[in-house]
Structures are given as C-alpha cells and as structure tokens.
Amino acid sequence: MPLIGGPIDVRGQVVISATRKSGLQAFAIGTAVSIVGGWLAVTYDLWRFKPFGWLYALPVALAMVGLGQAGTGVPFRDLAARWDSLKGWQRGVLGITILAVFSTLLFGILAAAIVSGVV
C-alpha cells in the first residue's frame, strides 16, 4: 500500500507528477540551505549583520513554495488562479483551516523551544 496517493503504473509503483517532484526538490534545497544558514548564524553570530535576515528569508521562502507545490500538485505560478476559482465559502473554510493548522504548528514549536530552554 503506497503512503503517497496518486496514480499507479503497471508495475504497481506510485507515479509522482513532475510538479510534485520539483516541489519536493525545491523544499529539500530550501530546507538544507536554511539549516546550514541557521547553523552559520548561530555559530558566527551573523544575526548582527542586518542583511543576513533578508538573505536567510530566501531559502525559507523557497522551501515554503516547494512544500506548497508538492502538497497541492499545482505549479506556484498557477496557484492564485486555482484559489480564485474556488467559491467564496470554500476559500473561507480552506483559509481558516490552513491558518489554524500552521498557527498550531508554529505555536507548538515555539512552546517546545521555550520548555526545552532553547528560547
């Protein structure tokens, strides 16, 4: 039984679309560069260098775009048109759900960092 849904080819393997593959690749690259950048920032105290925050945001944004593209299977450039094609109530329900899930995730990570003494 495959863990990732999608069409299955004749050999019984799950077929992942090129859009999802490129999204996973962007997510992996953005995450790896973000982890290395975070390690460098903590090790060499780069947070005092003001442009570092802006530079650090780029791989994080790449990872977020990749995650969205891998999760939805829709290229990032087409996502707004797909969102606008939803009915108003669908956008409302989906928007509130996305906000709730990521707020819970963010505050959960923050609480774990506070409890563990990292922050």
C-alpha positions in Angstrom: 0.0 0.0 0.0 1.6 3.3 -1.0 2.0 6.1 1.5 1.7 8.8 -1.1 -1.5 8.8 -3.1 -1.6 9.2 -6.8 -1.9 7.2 -10.0 -0.2 3.8 -10.0 1.7 2.5 -13.1 1.7 -1.1 -14.5 4.4 -2.2 -12.1 2.4 -1.1 -9.0 4.6 2.0 -8.3 3.1 5.3 -7.4 3.6 7.9 -10.1 4.6 11.3 -8.8 4.0 14.2 -11.2 6.8 16.4 -12.3 5.2 19.4 -10.5 5.3 17.5 -7.2 8.9 16.3 -7.8 10.1 19.8 -8.5 8.2 21.0 -5.4 9.9 18.3 -3.3 13.3 19.3 -4.8 12.7 23.0 -4.0 11.6 22.1 -0.5 14.7 19.9 0.1 17.1 22.5 -1.2 15.4 25.4 0.7 15.4 23.4 3.9 19.0 22.3 3.6 20.2 25.8 2.8 18.1 27.2 5.7 19.6 24.7 8.2 23.1 25.5 7.1 22.4 29.2 7.2 20.8 28.9 10.7 23.8 26.9 11.9 26.2 29.6 10.5 24.1 32.4 12.1 24.2 30.8 15.5 27.9 29.7 15.3 29.3 33.0 13.9 26.6 35.4 15.4 25.6 36.6 11.9 22.3 38.0 13.2 24.0 41.3 13.9 24.7 41.6 10.2 21.4 43.2 9.1 21.2 42.0 5.5 21.6 38.4 6.8 17.9 38.3 7.8 16.8 39.2 4.3 19.2 36.7 2.8 18.1 34.0 5.2 14.5 34.6 4.1 15.1 33.5 0.5 15.8 29.8 1.2 13.0 29.7 3.7 10.6 31.1 1.0 11.9 28.6 -1.5 11.2 25.8 1.0 7.7 27.1 1.6 7.0 27.4 -2.2 8.3 23.9 -2.7 6.1 22.5 0.1 3.0 24.1 -1.3 3.8 22.9 -4.8 4.5 19.3 -3.6 1.4 19.3 -1.4 -1.1 20.7 -3.9 0.5 19.4 -7.2 -0.2 22.8 -8.8 2.7 25.0 -10.0 3.2 28.0 -7.9 2.5 30.4 -10.8 -0.9 28.8 -11.2 -1.9 28.7 -7.6 -3.6 32.1 -7.4 -5.8 31.3 -10.4 -6.8 28.0 -8.8 -7.5 29.7 -5.5 -9.7 32.3 -7.2 -11.7 29.7 -9.0 -13.0 28.4 -5.6 -16.3 29.5 -4.3 -16.3 32.1 -1.5 -17.3 29.6 1.2 -14.6 27.2 0.0 -11.9 29.8 0.3 -13.2 30.8 3.7 -13.2 27.2 5.1 -9.9 26.3 3.5 -8.2 29.6 4.5 -9.3 29.2 8.2 -8.2 25.6 8.2 -4.7 26.5 6.8 -4.4 29.3 9.3 -5.4 27.0 12.2 -3.0 24.2 11.2 0.0 26.4 10.7 -0.7 28.5 13.8 -0.9 25.4 15.9 2.3 24.1 14.3 4.1 27.4 14.9 3.0 27.8 18.5 3.7 24.2 19.2 7.3 24.6 18.0 7.6 27.8 20.0 6.3 26.2 23.1 8.6 23.2 22.7 11.6 25.6 22.3 10.6 27.5 25.5 10.0 24.4 27.5 13.3 22.9 26.4 15.2 26.1 27.2 16.3 27.0 23.7 14.4 30.3 23.8 
